[in-house]
Amino acid sequence: MSVHKRGNSYFVRYRDNLGKQKNKHFGVGKKGKEMAEEFDLEVKLARKRRQQVILLRGVEVYLDELFDLYIRDYELSGKSAEQAGNLRKLFKNKILPKLPKRAVDNLQYKHMLDLLSAYPKLSQTTKNRYFAYLRAVFNWGIEHDYTSTNPLQKWKMSKEKPRQFILEMDELAKLLKFAAPHLKLAIQLAFYTGMRTGKSELFALKWENINFEREQIEVFATKTTKTRIIDIPEPLLRVLKKAKRKAKSEYVVEYNGKRVLRVTTSLNNALEKAKIDKSFRMTDLRHMYATYMLNQGADLAAVSAMLGHSDVSLTANTYYQAMAKEKKRAASLLPQIRDYDTIERDRKRKKKSGTSKRKKKKGIKATRIGSFYKDDE
């Protein structure tokens, strides 16, 4: 840890929180020297206090340093530790190695495109995720005054072609027939509630989260750090009441009293026994949940809320194809623009018809009055 000078430029050589040696440059002249000395002092104080190195605002920040700050803030805000671990792994192994080692403010959109070019077989979904994660980091850096630019500021997420679930309802029934008890319950929960089919929601669900009196399930989404309430359909309510009587664990989906974290093997075995030769994943049940409801005309905002999406636009972009039927029905509700000459002819015909009816009615009334006086005589 010390201030060095290369040419007219000052820099500090130090070791980061992982013990990796790094150089941080501060520019030339008196100002560069002062900033380098200030940073060097901060590093030494942090080491003395056994604290992590905190980057100074106003100095050049590299992407790996910015990400380290971002992810620490992410964890301290109470968000999913598992998701934080996944992000660390993704940036370390996939994203950072393919981007140039330069200050964030010197990164450009073309560098982001180079990242995607390094992985030509990436699906559009994965490309969107890479850029979305990067944009979040860049925005965080600007918000906290570590950086001033976002190379992905004008980027817009491309529409993703939704995965086409190819399991029909009768095939789903057949799958349930051959599913092990814990898998059967997991499938029914996922299909009837649309919960995320992983450790964060489906396999984190406890009996204490189910209110049988109100017929509701309380789901905490670690992805969005929000809680949502899902109404329990009658078929699932019967299943849950039966499962509760046999429960050996606080977790709803269990195997011999132990919490289940994944059902990949059980699902593949059930598909094989049912002779269903199709690619099918547990997460497809969540997509089936949303697609069936939207196809039946369910309100988009309501479906979005039940899925736990942070924004209605996310639901619309993900399931835009599933909404085609509802869009067609909505379009049919518009009034038809009629030909004006036809409108005029109809108006005149209606007026003429009304006049004839009034004359006929008047004649009938006169006849009745004449008959009355005749009879009276």
Buried (B, 14 or more C-beta within 10 A) or exposed (E): BEBEEEEEBBBBBBEBEEEEEBEBBBBEEEEBBEBBBBBBEBBEEBBEEEEEBEBBEEBBBBBBBBBBBBBBEBBEEEBBEEBBEEBBEBBEEBBBEBBEEEBBBEBEEEBBEEBBEEEEEBEEEBBBBBBEBBBBBBBBBBEBEBBEBBBBEEBEBEEBEBBEBEBEEEBBEBBBEBBBEBBBBBBBBBBBBBBBBBBBBBBBBEBEBBEEEEBBBBBBBBBBEEEBEBEBBEEBBEBBEEBEEEEEBEBBBBBEEEBBEEBEEBBEBBBEEBEBEEEBEBBBBBBBBBBBBBBEEBEBEEBBBBBBBEEBEEBBBBBBEBBEEBEEEEEEEEEEEEEEEEEEEEEEEEEEEEEEEEEEEEEEEEEEEEEEEEEEE
